[in-house]
Every structure is written in structure tokens, then in C-alpha cells.
Amino acid sequence: MDDLIDNSAAEARNKQLAAFKSTLVSVFVNIGLTITQVFTGLYAGSQGLIADGIHSLTDLLADFVVLLTNHHSGKEADDDHHYGHQRYETAASLFLGASLLVVGFGMLWRAGEKVIEPPPLGQIQVTALYVAIAALIIKELLFRYMLAVATKVRSSMLVANAWHARSDAASSFVVAVGIAGALLGFPILDSVGALIVGLMIARTGWQFGWNALHDLMDRSATEEENLKIQEIILSTEGVKGLHELRTRKTGDMILVDVHIEVDHAITVQQGHEIALSARNRIMKELPVLDVMTHLDPI
């Protein structure tokens, strides 16, 4: 039992450290991109590049939210939070989903304005295109790095922040296409690309926000996880059956409640050992925070 607690604590620490490092990388990248894009946009006469630089600046807010949440979600259980503070991650995912929605609708709004009043030709220098392409590559690499870390530590909050970085890459793509179109004499391409990408970003934001909202309302674990829990319990020596298996998400962890059926003739101690064995096996194989068992004699 102590080994399980130690492993769980070590996993939480590793998750917290990975989140801190990856988010810190994002902070420095966004600071560098903001400065480069804004100053190049002013020099090269590209309003799109300036706007993309400001967009990178807004991502710093998301990064700081993740850092703050990462600090709080890693706290141990206390008198006011008996199950720990994992739901800080769910709240952060909800916030990041909402921010993606705002970014997506903002891009749609700007694209609509450009369709109505296209920008004048000949005002953008080719330097802006180089910076926009470089920003696109850097943001895509940042997204892949952050998503790999998020997947490794199984953090929905970091996954949401990674896709927030992908929205920046999409924004840079729109800017690059718009600049290239302006240089070739077709500024309308910027508006078409912005509409498509804006819809993609808004859709991603809706999915993250909706999933986080369901988690806050005690959504159950996935069907695959529930079946795995059931399989582990039934394969535990001494278990005759189970019923009323219920699960709910708390952050990226799972809380389990289940009635385990055992032989009516065994002692209380033997029943307790069977339930404890099933609990330990579940917590070892799945991201489960706690398992509450009730013994039913048959």
C-alpha cells in the first residue's frame, strides 16, 4: 500500500515538473515571437504580422494560467480538499477552451472585415513573409513538443495548452498566406484562409471547453477504462462478481465506487484483503486516485 502511495506521489511530481518545463519553454518562445513579429510588422508594413505578434502575446496569459494551475493542482489532499486539487486542471482546460473560442471568432471577425474592405496593394515588404514562415515553423514545432509532453504525462490541461499553440501556428499560416497573396496581388487569399482556420480553432476550443465542463459535472471514465476496471476486479482472486460500478473524473484521475461480491462464508479480514487486492491492482494499472469498495456476501 505504501509503495502505491509513493508511486502515485512520484508520478504526480513528474507530471508537475514536466508541465512546468514545457510551459516555461512556451513562455520564452512566445516572448521572442512577440518582439520579432511586432517590430518586423512595423518595419515591413504588415498589419497581419503585428496582429499575429499580439496574438502570441495573449498566449503568455494562457502559459501563466497553466503555471499557476500546475502549482495548485500538485498540492496534497488537505482538510478542505480530501481528494486533492486535480480539478484545477479541469478548470484550466475550460479556460483555455474558452480562450480558443475567442481567438477563433476573433479571426473570423477580422477575416470578414478583410473580405468587405481588402487591404491596399504594395504596402508589404517581403521581409514580413520570411518572418511569418519562420513563426509558423517555430509554433508548429512548439505544438508538437508540448503535445508529446502532455501525452506522456496524461494531462488534459497540457493538451489544451498545446492545441492553443497550434492555433498560433494556424494564425501564422493565415498571415503567411495573406502576405504572399498581397505580394502576388491577391489579398483576398488572406481572408479565405482566415475564415477556414478561424472555424477550425473555434471548433477545437468548443471541444476542449465542452469536455472540461462535463468533467466538472462528474463525467464517468471512458468505456475502455470502465471495462478494464471491471476486468481487473473480476480477475482478482476471491471475487465472485461485482455490481454498481461507478466512476467519475477528477482532473486527469479517476475515482471508483464498486460493490464486490465475495463468498458469504469467509471472514471479515479475508473479505477486506480481497477488496484491498482489487483496489491495489486497479490503482497500479490505471490513473485512479482512489477506489471505494463495498463487500456483498453471496
Secondary structure, 3 states (H helix, E strand, C coil): CHHHHHHHHHHHHHHHHHHHHHHHHHHHHHHHHHHHHHHHHHHHCCHHHHHHHHHHHHHHHHHHHHHHHHHHHCCCCCCCCCCCCCHHHHHHHHHHHHHHHHHHHHHHHHHHHHHHCCCCCCCCCHHHHHHHHHHHHHHHHHHHHHHHHHHHHCCHHHHHHHHHHHHHHHHHHHHHHHHHHHHHCCCHHHHHHHHHHHHHHHHHHHHHHHHHHHHHCCCCCCHHHHHHHHHHHHCCCCCCEEEEEEEEEECCEEEEEEEEEECCCCCHHHHHHHHHHHHHHHHHHCCEEEEEEEEEEC
